[in-house]
Structures are given as C-alpha cells and as structure tokens.
Amino acid sequence: MDEKNKVEDFMNKVIDEYEPTPLSEENIEFDKYAKLYEERFNKRAYIPEPSGTIEFAIECIKKCLDEDKDMLDDLYYPNFEKDMEDEILY
C-alpha cells in the first residue's frame, strides 16, 4: 500500500469513528442568544479572549438585547481605549 492510500485509509477511519459530543446547556443558551444578537445587530457575538467565559458572554449579550444597544465590545473590554493609549495589547 502506498503512502497516499495509508493516509486516505487513516482519514476515513477517523471520520467513521467520529462521534460528536452533545452540546451543554450553556452552549445551547449561548447559541440562542448569539443568534438573537446577530439578528438584531447584524454582527456575530463571541466569547471574549483571552480569558472570557461563556457565562460572561451570555450575560453581556442579554444586556445588549435588553437595552437594544450594540455595546458588546464595550462590555467585554471596558478599558480598551485606555489600554490602547498605554500600549497594552490583549
């Protein structure tokens, strides 16, 4: 068997054995609010990096939706302007 067939066989085996894990309740809730956010503001919601949590993201998205205001970035990074002046990179 040549190298190409070995790789192809291996990839097919990996695909055949793949079992997706079910989404957690948090992931389902995030997806629900992220979809509402995207519909309302025509932007995708995300989980902030480097140390954001899905719970924090959900709360911030809810606040944006409740106030009908796209302020997600401001909620995630409240000190962004000052950090840019101080040359702090995320």
C-alpha positions, 0 to 999 in steps of 0.5 A, spaced: 500 500 500 502 506 498 503 512 502 497 516 499 492 510 500 495 509 508 493 516 509 486 516 505 485 509 509 487 513 516 482 519 514 476 515 513 477 511 519 477 517 523 471 520 520 467 513 521 469 513 528 467 520 529 462 521 534 460 528 536 459 530 543 452 533 545 452 540 546 451 543 554 446 547 556 450 553 556 452 552 549 445 551 547 443 558 551 449 561 548 447 559 541 440 562 542 442 568 544 448 569 539 443 568 534 438 573 537 444 578 537 446 577 530 439 578 528 438 584 531 445 587 530 447 584 524 454 582 527 456 575 530 457 575 538 463 571 541 466 569 547 471 574 549 479 572 549 483 571 552 480 569 558 472 570 557 467 565 559 461 563 556 457 565 562 460 572 561 458 572 554 451 570 555 450 575 560 453 581 556 449 579 550 442 579 554 444 586 556 445 588 549 438 585 547 435 588 553 437 595 552 437 594 544 444 597 544 450 594 540 455 595 546 458 588 546 465 590 545 464 595 550 462 590 555 467 585 554 473 590 554 471 596 558 478 599 558 480 598 551 481 605 549 485 606 555 489 600 554 490 602 547 493 609 549 498 605 554 500 600 549 497 594 552 495 589 547 490 583 549 
